[in-house]
């Protein structure tokens, strides 16, 4: 299937997902699931081995659902919660096309990189988070490339280059990871929050932002312990300004604010509003940065580039959708009484159980099991039992384990990208450079859960 064929499959799935969210009726989730499956199969030749494995695992999960008597209504709920991920990837691809054309992105990248050492960690971490929310791992890679080019051009010797490379890489990693605590455009929030229908994004946001502050504070403390290379401030390329970074922050605020306003004013669920707001903002952004193109040609370029890039996201869509589906399906297949028995026999209180969830997500990621699967499985299973603890705390526990995996696990995209760019083993970039930071965050998070609950 060539040209616009794959897009002709994913767009109807996006529309069905939108109506599923707005109406709360999950009859459309099944057809959306099959459309996404057809989209993935249309790019079979380009699927990497991990995507094919996840596709086989999701097929096994479907068979398991049939064998164990999962009803069509229950299956539709699983499909509904899974289908938002490919829709989100599709609209975020449109936003990425507009963002990459904007001079704000490269300007903000140069601004945060070309700071004196005393300010570099904070601004690099903030920049990495903004780039990650807007451009996903593509934004992380873009910022890494700008940072490493700057280090390469300014480091006076190999020792200084090694120290600066480690510090800017860690800042980018530790800034990117905690975006999952709060971003309404991220996979984690959109996969876990729907498990608790009574918990909205706005209600969870204070907990997520508190965790973000803790995560960045611990990361900054560990950065202060890193070896320092006393060198002159990097030469300014004059390609970046504080204004560029501020405008990107305002871009995120505008997208989240518009989606929140649509929910408050028209009653459109936040996740559904995002599917409208993001491409709408992308079109406006494209027109503003159209250069010599007219508005019509700018929108046409946005459409053609998005249609070209969305099929290139087949692996990402396959892995994310299949991982979420497998986790939700496994949770549905395990009887509630079994989960209750495990919780009772373990003797764990709510706080200890939350700590165990965070630790298991992190540890299992080290042996190749995606946090998308384990986070969804554990939170969905616990949600069925009704533990005497706020729902937000179990979501937060899963996100803590997930965010620590992002900076350590060799199986995550961030560590794979960083190790590839640096030409270093994933174990060095992840476990050696960031293991102590992740362990401290896990321990402090566990202490909070245990002492509070």
N, C-alpha and C positions, 0 to 999 in steps of 0.2 A: 504494500500500500504506500503510495507516494504522495507528494504534494500536501494538500489539505486533508487527505483521508483521515489520518489519526486525529486531527483537530475536530473533524466532523463527528468523531466518536466521543471525545472528551467534553465538548461543549454541551451536548444534550444531557450528559451526566451531571454537569455543573448546574444546568437549569433544574433538573429533577431534584438535585440536592437542595437547591434554594427553596423550592416549593415544599420539600420534606421538612425543612427547618421552620418555614413560615406557618405551615398548617399543623405541624406536629403529627401528621398522618404518615406512617412509614411504608405505605403501599408502594411508593415510588422508589424506595431504597433498593429493592431487589433489582429492578431494571437498570438503575444507575450502576449497581455493582457489575452487572453483566456488560454494560457499555465500557466500563473501566477495564474489565478483563479483556474485552476485544481490543481496546487501545493498547494494552500491554502486549498482547499476543501479536499485534500488527508490527511491533518492534522486536520480535523474538530474537532476531539475529544480533541485535545490539545489546541484549541483556547480559549483564555480567553474571558470574557464577553465584554471587550472593543473592541477586534478584531471582535467579532461577530456583535457588534453594527455598527462598521465602515463598515463591509461587507454589512449589510442591508442598510446603508446609501448610499453606492456606487450603490447598486441595485436600490434604489429609484432615484438616480441621472441618471442612464441609462434610466429608465422609463420616467423621466422628459425630457431628451434629445429627446426621441422618440416622446413624446406628443407635445413638442414645436417645432419640426421640425428641430432639429440640423442635418445637413447633415453628410454623412459618412466621407467626407473629413475633416469636422470640428471635428468630433468624433475621427478621426485618429490622429489629432494633439494633442488632449487631451490625448489619449492613449500613444502617443510618449513621451510626457513630463512626464507622470506618470511612464512609464516602466523603466526609468533609475534607479529609486530607488531600485527595487528588484535586478537589475543587480549589482548595487553598493554594496548592502548588501552582495550579494553572493561573490564578489571578495574580499571584506574586511574581510569576514569570513576566506578566504584562507590566507590572510595576518596575521590575528589574530592567526591562528594555528602556523605559523612560528615565530611570535613575542613571543608567550607564551613559546616557547621552548628555546628562546634566553636568556642567562644570562644577557644581557644588560638591559632587562626590569626590572627584580627584582633588579639589581644593581643600576640602575638609581632611582628606587623607594626608596630604602634605602638611597641613597645619598641625595635626596631632603628632606626626612623626618628628617634625623639625623643632621640637621643644627642648629646652635644657633638661638634663637628667632629673632635676628636682620635680619637674612637672610632667615628665614624659609618661610615667606609669598611669597616672590618673587620666590624662587625656587620651592615651592609647587605649585604655580599658573602655572609656566612654565611647570613643570612636569605633572600637571593635564591636561594641554592643549595638550601636546605631547602624553600622554597616551590616551586621548580622541580621538585625530585624528587617531592614529594607531589602537586602540582597541575599540573605541566608549564607551558606558557606561560600558562595561566590564573593560576597562582601568581605568575608574573613580572608579569603585568598588575595583579593585586591589590596587590602590594607597590609597584609604580610609582604606582598611584593614591593609596595612603596617603601615600607620600613626597611626591608633588607637591602634595597638599592641604596637607600640613604646611608645605612651602616657601611656598606661596601665602599661607597664613595668617600666617606669621611674618617673611617678608622685608620689610625696611623700605623698599626702593626697587628699581627695575628692574634696576640693575647687580647688586645682591646676589642678586636672584631668578634672574638669568641664570646667575651663577656656581654657586649652589646647585643649580639645576636640572641643569646639566651634570654636577656631581660626583655627585649622587645617582643620576642615570641611568647614568653610567659604572659606579658601584659595583654597581648592580643587574645591569647587563649582564655585567660581568666576574666577578660572583659566580655568575650563572646558568650561564654557558658551561662552566666546567670540571667541572660535575657529570657530564658525559659520560665523564670519565676513570675513574670508579669506581662510579657508581650501577647496581646490578643491576636497577633499575626503568626504566632509560633505553633509548632506541631504539638508540643507537650500540653500546653494549656487547653488546646482545642480537642485533645484526646481524653484528658482526664476530667475536666470540669463537667462534661455532659454525663458522666457516670453518676453525678449527684445533681439531679435536675433542680433541686432547691437552692443550689449554690451558684450564684451568678459571678461573672468576672469582676464586677465592681465590688462585690462583697469579699472576694478573695484578694483583691488588689492590695489592701494594707498588709496582709501577711506576706504576699509576694515581694512588695517593696522593702519590707523589713528584712527579709531573707537576702534580698539583693544588697542592701547596705552591709549586712554581716559578711556576706561572701566577698564583696570588694574590699571591706576593711581587713579581713584576714589575708586576702591576696596581697594587699598593699604592705601589710606587716612583713610578710615573707619576702616581698620585693626589697624591703629595706635591709634584709639579712643577706641579700645576694652580694657577691663580689662587685666592686665598683671600679670602673675605669675612669680616671680623672682626665678628661679631654675637654677640648673647647666645644662650645655649642655648635651643632651642625650648621653648615652654611645654609642660609635661607634661600630657597628657590624662588620665593615670592609668588609661588603658585597657590598658596593657601592662606586663608584668613580666618580669624575667629568667627567672622560673620557667616562663613560657609558652614561651619560646624553648627552654629546656632540655628541656621535655616533648616538644616537636616533634622535637628531636634524638633523644631516647629512643624516640620513635615510629618513626623511621627505623631505629634500631638494633634495635628489636624485630622489625620486618618482615624486615630482612636477616638477623638472627640466627635467627629462626624458620625461614626458608627454608634457611639454611645448616645448621641442626640437622636439618631433614628430610632433607637430602641426606646428611649424615654418618651419621644413625641408620637411616634406612629405604632409603637408596640412591636416593631420588627425585632426578632431576636438578634443579639449582637453578632453572632456568627454569620447569620444571613445578611445583615447589614454590611459586614466586611466584604462579602462577595460582590456588593454593588459599589461601595465606596472606593475600594482599592483600584479597580479598573477605571472608575470615573476620575479619580485623582491622577492616575497615570495619563489619561488623555489630556487633562488640563496641564500637567507637567510637560507633556510632549509638545503641546502647542506653545507654551511659554519658551521652551528651548528649541523651537523649530528651526532657528537660523534663517536660511534663505527659503526654506520650504513654506508654502502656504498652509493654513490650518488643515485643509482637506488632505493635502499630501502628507502632512505630519501624522495625522490619524491613520492614513493608509499605510504609512511606514511602520507605525506602531503595530498595526494588525498583521502585516506581513512578517515582521521580525518575530512577533509573538508566535505566529503559526509555525515559523521555522524553528524556534527554540523549544516550544512545548514538547514536540516529539523527542528532543534531546534529553528531556527530563523523565523519560520512560523508566529508567532504572530507579530514580528517586521515588517516582510515583508508585512503582511496583513494591519497593522495599517498605516504604512508609505505610501504604495501604494494607499490604499483606501482614506486616508486623502488628499493626493495630488490630486487624481482623483476627489474627491468631490469638492474641492476648484476650480479646473480648470473647471469642468462641470458647477458649479453654475455661474461662471463668464461668461461662454459661453451662458448659458440660459438667463441671464439678458440682455435685448436689450441695445445697446450702447446709444440710446436716453434716456433710463431711467437713466443710470449712469450719462450722461451729465446733465440731469435735476436735479438730486440729487446734483451734484457738483455746478451747477449754483444757485440753491435755497439755498444751504448752505452758499454761499458767501465766501467760503474759498479760500484763495490764495494757491499757490503751497506749501509754507512753512507751513501754517496752516493745509493743507490737509495731508502733510507728518507727521506732529506731531499727527494728529488725527489717522492716520493709526497705528503709533507706540503705542499710548495709547490704542486703541481698541484691538489690538492683545494681549497686556499685560492684560487688564481688562477681556477680554473674556476667557483668559486662566485660570483665577481665578475661573470661574464657569464651567470649564471642557471642553471648546471648544479649541481644539488643535491649536497651532500656525501654524501647517502644513496646516490646513484648512483655517484659517483666513488670514495668510500671503499670501497664493496662491490666495485666492479669491480677496482680496483687491488689490494686485499688478496687477493681471490679468485684473480686472475690470478697474482700472485706466489706464492701458496700452492701452485700447481700445479708450479712450477719447482723449488722446493727450494733457495733461496738459503742460503748458509752464514751464517746470522744467526738469533738466537732469534725464534720466532714472535711473542712478546710485543712485540718492537721494531717490527715492521711494523704491528701493531695500534696501538701507541702513536703511531707516525708518522702514521697516518691520523687518530687522535683529535686530535693537535696541529693538523693542518691544518683539521679539522672545527671545533674549538673556536675557532680564530681567525676562521673564516668566520662563526661565530655572532655575533661582536661587530662585524663590519665589513660583510659582504655585504648589499646591499639586498634580496636575494632570500630572506633568512632571516626566520622568523616574529618573532624577537626585535626585529630592526631595524625591521621593518614595524610592529610594535606600538608601539615607542618613538617612532618618527617620527610615527605617527598621533596618539598621545597628546599629544606636544609640539607638533604642528603645524609640524614642521621637515622639510626634505628628508632622505631616507634617507642621502644622501651626507654630510651634515653629522654626523648622529648616529653613522653608521658609520665611514666613512673618515677624516673630519676629526678626530673626537673619539677614535677608538680605533685608527686605522691604525698609529700609531707603536708602540702597545702590542702589537698583533698581529704586526707585523714583528719586533719584538725577541724575542718568544716563538718565532717561527719560526726566527730566526737562532740563538738559543741552543740550541733543540732540534736544529737541523741540526748545530751544532758538536759537540754531544754524540754524535750518531750517527756523524759522520765521524771524530772522535778515538777513539771507543770501538771502532768496527767498520770 
